[in-house]
Amino acid sequence: MKPSLLILVLLAVASTGNAATEYPGCIAIVGPGAVGGALGKRWAGAGHRIVYGSRTPDSERVRELVAATGADARAMTPLAAAQACDLLLFAVPWEAAEESFKGLGSLAGKIVIDANNPLDVRDGREIALPVIDSAAERLQAWAPGARIVKAFNTLNWNVMENPSIAGGPVSVPLSGDEADAKSRVAELVRAVDLVPVDVGPLRTARYTEQMALLYVSLSVRGVPHEFHLRPR
Ligand SMILES: NC(=O)c1ccc[n+]([C@@H]2O[C@H](COP(=O)([O-])OP(=O)(O)OC[C@H]3O[C@@H](n4cnc5c(N)ncnc54)[C@H](OP(=O)(O)O)[C@@H]3O)[C@@H](O)[C@H]2O)c1
């Protein structure tokens, strides 16, 4: 390795290492959009420290989100945010997911909450984007050492922001292969007044990811619905 490259690598490692000690117990949110912003503000309100990971951390949009989230919130690059925290929410458009996720550095041992649904809207209709298994299992394949938990993909962002609009309790199905990771995520679900429901191993994300297609399909056909599951 050239000396200049070595210095750059050492500086990168040092800067992410500093962040790790600077924001103990933080939640990184990669993708500070509708879902990331709604959950970031709610978790901050419940006492959690939020570190947003944005491609444009200094943009006006992200600055406004940081200000609305609270004094402890920060924004940095996706890589720096993911390395700063032991737990992260990953919520980006699925088409951008592979490049974005693979740019987050080592996620070994980290809990990754996967809120993504592999779909898009093009030419006025919903499109199911190709995954042979599920988005959650793709993330697991891209980061084998990460502890992936599927969650928050079966309700729309405005219900996350204000669950009372649902008029009653709202379930959040959790799919994952690790009981400890699921129980940490269940606490974060309860922290925003939603009801965690363990629906099984990570492969059960295949079922919940398909639910959003119907919701989006109805929306683009001009029959918008609120989208959430309700426990009996
Ligand atoms: N909207 C909902 O109600 C809802 C509900 C459940 C699940 N989901 C799922 O959650 C994920 C995020 O949805 P969202 O509605 O929060 O999306 P969004 O509002 O479009 O925000 C996604 C964020 O991802 C980041 N990003 C990274 N790479 C990107 C790229 N190439 N193009 C565009 N944005 C990029 C952007 O942040 P920076 O520009 O700051 O980097 C953006 O703010 C999706 O997979 C979606 O299916 C959405």
The ligand as an SDF file (V2000), in Angstrom:
LIG
                    3D

 48 52  0  0  0  0  0  0  0  0999 V2000
  -42.6230    5.5660    3.2120 N   0  0  0  0  0  0  0  0  0  0  0  0
  -43.1910    4.6490    4.0160 C   0  0  0  0  0  0  0  0  0  0  0  0
  -44.2660    4.9010    4.5960 O   0  0  0  0  0  0  0  0  0  0  0  0
  -42.5170    3.3110    4.2180 C   0  0  0  0  0  0  0  0  0  0  0  0
  -43.0840    2.4340    5.1640 C   0  0  0  0  0  0  0  0  0  0  0  0
  -42.4480    1.2160    5.4320 C   0  0  0  0  0  0  0  0  0  0  0  0
  -41.2770    0.8850    4.7520 C   0  0  0  0  0  0  0  0  0  0  0  0
  -40.7640    1.7420    3.8130 N   0  0  0  0  0  0  0  0  0  0  0  0
  -39.5120    1.3500    3.1360 C   0  0  0  0  0  0  0  0  0  0  0  0
  -38.4540    2.0690    3.7870 O   0  0  0  0  0  0  0  0  0  0  0  0
  -37.4380    2.4430    2.8480 C   0  0  0  0  0  0  0  0  0  0  0  0
  -37.2680    3.9580    2.8740 C   0  0  0  0  0  0  0  0  0  0  0  0
  -38.4920    4.5540    2.4860 O   0  0  0  0  0  0  0  0  0  0  0  0
  -38.7400    6.1210    2.6680 P   0  0  0  0  0  0  0  0  0  0  0  0
  -40.1530    6.3590    2.2750 O   0  0  0  0  0  0  0  0  0  0  0  0
  -38.2610    6.5760    4.0080 O   0  0  0  0  0  0  0  0  0  0  0  0
  -37.7830    6.7040    1.5420 O   0  0  0  0  0  0  0  0  0  0  0  0
  -37.3700    8.2220    1.2840 P   0  0  0  0  0  0  0  0  0  0  0  0
  -38.2790    9.1430    2.0000 O   0  0  0  0  0  0  0  0  0  0  0  0
  -37.2310    8.3440   -0.1850 O   0  0  0  0  0  0  0  0  0  0  0  0
  -35.9620    8.3450    2.0050 O   0  0  0  0  0  0  0  0  0  0  0  0
  -34.9460    7.4430    1.7990 C   0  0  0  0  0  0  0  0  0  0  0  0
  -33.6040    8.0880    2.1570 C   0  0  0  0  0  0  0  0  0  0  0  0
  -32.6010    7.1980    1.6500 O   0  0  0  0  0  0  0  0  0  0  0  0
  -31.4270    7.9530    1.3490 C   0  0  0  0  0  0  0  0  0  0  0  0
  -30.8510    7.4530    0.1010 N   0  0  0  0  0  0  0  0  0  0  0  0
  -29.6970    6.7560   -0.0040 C   0  0  0  0  0  0  0  0  0  0  0  0
  -29.4170    6.4630   -1.2620 N   0  0  0  0  0  0  0  0  0  0  0  0
  -30.4110    6.9750   -2.0140 C   0  0  0  0  0  0  0  0  0  0  0  0
  -30.6680    7.0160   -3.4170 C   0  0  0  0  0  0  0  0  0  0  0  0
  -29.8280    6.4640   -4.3110 N   0  0  0  0  0  0  0  0  0  0  0  0
  -31.7760    7.6480   -3.8450 N   0  0  0  0  0  0  0  0  0  0  0  0
  -32.6290    8.2250   -2.9670 C   0  0  0  0  0  0  0  0  0  0  0  0
  -32.4260    8.2220   -1.6260 N   0  0  0  0  0  0  0  0  0  0  0  0
  -31.3150    7.6090   -1.1440 C   0  0  0  0  0  0  0  0  0  0  0  0
  -31.8590    9.4190    1.2480 C   0  0  0  0  0  0  0  0  0  0  0  0
  -31.1890   10.1140    2.2770 O   0  0  0  0  0  0  0  0  0  0  0  0
  -29.9480   11.1030    1.9260 P   0  0  0  0  0  0  0  0  0  0  0  0
  -30.2880   11.7920    0.6170 O   0  0  0  0  0  0  0  0  0  0  0  0
  -29.9290   12.0480    3.0880 O   0  0  0  0  0  0  0  0  0  0  0  0
  -28.7470   10.2310    1.8340 O   0  0  0  0  0  0  0  0  0  0  0  0
  -33.3540    9.4170    1.4990 C   0  0  0  0  0  0  0  0  0  0  0  0
  -33.7740   10.4630    2.3410 O   0  0  0  0  0  0  0  0  0  0  0  0
  -37.9030    1.9050    1.4840 C   0  0  0  0  0  0  0  0  0  0  0  0
  -37.2650    0.6730    1.2370 O   0  0  0  0  0  0  0  0  0  0  0  0
  -39.4150    1.7080    1.6670 C   0  0  0  0  0  0  0  0  0  0  0  0
  -39.9280    0.6700    0.8660 O   0  0  0  0  0  0  0  0  0  0  0  0
  -41.3650    2.9520    3.5330 C   0  0  0  0  0  0  0  0  0  0  0  0
  1  2  1  0
  2  3  2  0
  2  4  1  0
  4  5  1  0
  4 48  2  0
  5  6  2  0
  6  7  1  0
  7  8  2  0
  8  9  1  0
  8 48  1  0
  9 10  1  0
  9 46  1  0
 10 11  1  0
 11 12  1  0
 11 44  1  0
 12 13  1  0
 13 14  1  0
 14 15  2  0
 14 16  1  0
 14 17  1  0
 17 18  1  0
 18 19  2  0
 18 20  1  0
 18 21  1  0
 21 22  1  0
 22 23  1  0
 23 24  1  0
 23 42  1  0
 24 25  1  0
 25 26  1  0
 25 36  1  0
 26 27  1  0
 26 35  1  0
 27 28  2  0
 28 29  1  0
 29 30  1  0
 29 35  2  0
 30 31  1  0
 30 32  2  0
 32 33  1  0
 33 34  2  0
 34 35  1  0
 36 37  1  0
 36 42  1  0
 37 38  1  0
 38 39  2  0
 38 40  1  0
 38 41  1  0
 42 43  1  0
 44 45  1  0
 44 46  1  0
 46 47  1  0
M  CHG  2   8   1  16  -1
M  END
$$$$
